Amino acid sequence: MIIMIDNKDSFTYNIVDYLTVESGSEIKVIDSTEVTLRELEALQPSALVISPGPGRPSDYPILFQILERFEGKIPILGVCLGFQLIIEYYGGSIIPNTRPVHGHTTSITTTAEGIFEGLPQSFQVMRYHSLMADPAEIPAVLKVTAENAEHIIMGVQHQSYPVYGVQYHPESILSEYGHEQFRLFVQKAGERVVS
């Protein structure tokens, strides 16, 4: 079972819809303000997705505990706030975006691995964020897998664990290859993929 940790974002259920389509399974959604580690452990998830949300990762202490408990055990995908959580958890810094963007598309270039495997190396994505990963402080355990022309980091993955993060919103109708990215993540979770 894939579990979505909901950080009260309007995009959460768009992500759930994409995951449901790609896995053919129901996705369990749990509010980050109500979840406990014990509850998550009892559910034995096959993967976790950490949703976008308002504020900064430090506003959500439980998310750091969840990452600590499940990293290296099951695949984890962080979207927007979830991406920023991954950066901070592994020792990087989140800083104000050089130019806040809310509802703008940008072209990204990827390393064509992880959740980008088999996709075109460059494509358009939708961005909604006023914070960003400090490119000068990316932890060595994380590999940058996507960035835009301004060298703003748009994707990372852990060097050893199945932990992935994207700063943009792959579930947006204006993001290209969103379904394909979620399908690749579902495959990593060992869930059935709908063809």
C-alpha positions in Angstrom: 0.0 0.0 0.0 1.3 3.5 -0.9 0.6 6.1 1.7 0.3 9.8 1.0 1.3 12.1 3.8 -1.0 15.1 3.3 0.4 18.5 4.3 -2.9 20.3 3.7 -2.1 21.2 0.1 -4.6 21.7 -2.7 -2.6 19.5 -5.0 -2.5 16.5 -2.7 -5.5 14.7 -4.3 -4.2 15.4 -7.8 -1.1 13.4 -6.8 -3.4 10.7 -5.3 -5.3 10.5 -8.6 -2.1 10.1 -10.6 -0.8 7.4 -8.2 -4.2 5.6 -8.3 -4.2 5.5 -12.1 -0.6 4.3 -12.2 -0.9 1.7 -9.5 -4.5 0.5 -10.0 -4.7 0.6 -6.2 -6.3 2.8 -3.6 -3.8 5.2 -2.0 -4.2 5.8 1.7 -4.1 9.5 2.6 -3.0 10.5 6.2 -3.0 14.0 7.5 0.5 15.0 8.7 -1.0 16.8 11.7 -2.6 13.5 12.9 -0.2 10.8 11.9 2.0 8.9 14.3 5.0 6.7 13.6 3.3 3.8 15.3 0.3 4.1 13.0 2.5 4.3 9.9 4.5 1.2 11.0 1.3 -0.8 11.6 0.1 0.0 8.1 3.3 -1.5 6.6 3.4 0.8 3.6 5.1 -0.3 0.4 6.0 3.4 -0.3 5.5 6.9 1.0 4.7 10.1 -0.8 5.2 13.4 1.1 2.9 16.1 -0.4 3.4 19.7 -1.1 2.2 22.2 1.6 2.6 25.7 3.0 5.5 26.9 5.0 8.9 25.3 5.5 10.0 21.7 6.3 10.8 22.8 9.9 7.1 23.5 10.4 6.5 19.8 10.3 8.7 17.9 12.8 6.8 14.6 12.2 8.0 14.6 8.6 11.7 14.4 9.8 10.8 11.5 12.1 9.0 9.7 9.2 12.0 10.1 6.9 14.3 8.8 9.6 12.1 5.8 10.3 11.5 4.7 6.7 14.6 5.9 4.7 16.3 2.9 3.1 13.4 0.6 3.9 10.8 1.6 1.3 10.7 4.1 -1.6 9.9 7.7 -0.6 8.9 10.5 -2.9 8.8 14.1 -1.8 7.0 16.7 -3.9 7.7 20.5 -3.4 7.6 20.7 0.4 8.5 17.0 0.5 11.5 17.8 -1.8 12.6 20.5 0.6 12.2 18.2 3.5 14.6 15.7 1.9 17.2 18.4 1.3 17.0 19.6 4.9 16.9 16.1 6.4 20.2 15.2 4.8 21.9 18.4 5.8 21.2 20.8 3.0 19.7 24.3 3.2 16.5 25.8 2.0 16.7 29.4 1.1 14.3 32.0 -0.5 13.9 31.5 -4.2 15.8 34.0 -6.3 12.5 34.7 -8.0 9.4 33.2 -6.4 7.2 31.4 -8.9 3.6 30.4 -8.5 2.1 28.9 -11.6 5.0 29.2 -14.0 6.4 26.5 -16.3 10.1 26.0 -16.8 12.2 23.6 -18.8 14.2 21.1 -16.8 17.2 19.0 -17.8 17.5 15.6 -16.0 20.0 12.9 -15.6 17.5 10.4 -17.1 17.7 8.1 -14.0 15.5 7.2 -11.1 12.0 8.6 -11.7 13.3 10.2 -15.0 14.5 6.9 -16.5 13.5 6.5 -20.1 12.1 10.0 -20.4 13.3 12.8 -22.6 16.3 14.5 -21.0 14.5 17.9 -21.1 10.8 18.7 -20.7 8.5 21.3 -19.2 7.2 21.3 -15.6 5.0 23.5 -13.5 6.4 25.4 -10.5 4.8 26.8 -7.4 7.5 27.7 -4.8 9.1 30.7 -3.0 11.8 28.6 -1.4 14.5 26.5 -3.0 17.4 24.2 -2.3 20.7 26.1 -1.8 22.8 24.7 -4.7 26.0 25.4 -2.8 24.9 23.1 0.1 23.6 19.9 -1.5 24.6 17.0 0.8 27.0 14.4 -0.7 24.4 11.7 -0.1 22.1 13.3 -2.6 22.5 13.4 -6.3 21.0 16.3 -8.3 18.9 14.7 -11.0 17.2 17.7 -12.5 17.7 21.5 -12.7 16.5 24.3 -14.9 18.5 26.8 -17.0 19.0 29.0 -13.9 20.6 26.0 -12.1 17.8 25.9 -9.6 17.6 22.3 -8.4 14.4 20.6 -9.5 15.1 17.0 -8.6 17.3 14.9 -6.3 17.7 11.3 -5.3 19.6 9.6 -2.6 22.9 8.0 -3.6 22.0 4.6 -2.0 18.4 4.7 -0.9 15.2 4.8 -3.0 14.5 8.4 -1.8 13.4 10.9 -4.6 12.4 14.5 -4.5 11.1 17.0 -7.1 10.7 20.7 -6.4 8.0 21.2 -9.1 4.5 19.7 -9.4 4.6 16.6 -11.8 0.8 16.2 -11.2 0.0 19.6 -12.8 -1.7 19.4 -16.1 1.0 21.7 -17.5 3.9 19.4 -16.4 5.0 17.0 -19.1 5.5 13.3 -18.3 3.8 13.5 -14.9 2.1 10.1 -15.2 5.4 8.6 -16.3 7.3 9.9 -13.3 4.6 8.5 -10.9 4.6 5.2 -12.8 8.4 4.9 -12.4 8.0 5.6 -8.7 5.1 3.0 -8.4 7.4 0.4 -10.0 10.1 1.1 -7.5 7.5 0.6 -4.8 6.8 -2.9 -6.2 3.2 -2.0 -6.8 1.3 -3.3 -9.8 1.6 -0.8 -12.7 -1.5 -0.3 -14.9 -0.4 -0.6 -18.6 
